[in-house]
Amino acid sequence: GNNAEQGRAILAERAHPAVRRVDTMDGAAAQAAALAAAK
C-alpha cells in the first residue's frame, strides 16, 4: 500500500497552518492553482 492513512494521521497531528488536506490529486492541483492565483 501507500500508507495514505498513516500519512494523513501524521499531517493531522502536526496541524501545520500551511498544509491543506485534499482527498485526490485533482483536488491537490485545484488547491495549488487557487493558492497560486491568490498571491
Buried (B, 14 or more C-beta within 10 A) or exposed (E): EEEEEEEEEEEEEEEEEEEEEEEEEEEEEEEEEEEEEEE
